[in-house]
């Protein structure tokens, strides 16, 4: 990063540090909120991968198939 880019980014970094990381309570809160959203993101991604890999083999897929065949 050049010194010009660092000088432009510095006010934002200072504000983030001053309002979030300087106080322990807000730092912990930021960590908890970040962990929650990270866990949710990973959970959604893994669920989508699982659904793609097991497409047609899951219970809700079988129910739709049996209903379309008139067996339910």
C-alpha positions in Angstrom: 0.0 0.0 0.0 1.5 3.3 -0.9 1.7 6.2 1.5 -1.0 8.1 -0.4 -3.5 5.2 0.0 -2.5 4.8 3.7 -3.1 8.5 4.3 -6.6 8.2 2.7 -7.5 5.1 4.7 -6.2 6.4 8.0 -9.3 8.4 9.1 -11.5 5.4 8.6 -9.1 3.2 10.5 -9.0 5.7 13.3 -12.8 5.9 13.5 -13.1 2.1 13.6 -10.5 1.9 16.3 -12.0 4.7 18.4 -15.6 3.5 18.2 -15.2 -0.2 18.2 -11.9 -1.6 19.3 -10.9 0.9 22.0 -13.5 -0.2 24.5 -13.6 -3.8 25.7 -17.4 -4.0 25.7 -17.8 -2.8 22.1 -15.0 -5.0 21.0 -16.6 -8.1 22.5 -20.0 -7.1 21.0 -18.4 -6.7 17.6 -16.9 -10.2 18.0 -20.2 -11.7 19.0 -22.1 -10.1 16.1 -19.4 -11.0 13.7 -19.4 -14.6 14.9 -23.2 -14.8 14.6 -23.2 -13.6 11.0 -20.2 -15.7 10.0 -21.9 -18.9 11.5 -25.1 -18.1 9.7 -23.3 -17.5 6.4 -21.4 -20.8 6.7 -24.6 -22.6 7.7 -26.5 -21.4 4.6 -23.6 -22.2 2.2 -23.3 -25.7 3.7 -27.0 -26.3 3.5 -27.1 -25.3 -0.2 -24.2 -27.6 -1.0 -25.9 -30.5 0.9 -29.1 -29.9 -1.0 -27.4 -29.9 -4.4 -25.4 -33.1 -3.7 -28.5 -34.9 -2.3 -31.1 -33.6 -4.8 -33.9 -36.1 -5.3 -32.9 -38.2 -2.3 -34.4 -36.2 0.5 -37.7 -36.7 2.1 -39.3 -33.5 0.7 -38.2 -34.6 -2.8 -39.7 -38.0 -2.3 -43.1 -36.6 -1.1 -43.3 -34.4 -4.2 -42.6 -37.4 -6.4 -45.2 -39.6 -4.7 -47.8 -36.9 -4.8 -47.2 -36.3 -8.5 -47.6 -40.1 -9.1 -50.9 -40.1 -7.1 -49.7 -42.5 -4.4 -50.3 -40.1 -1.5 
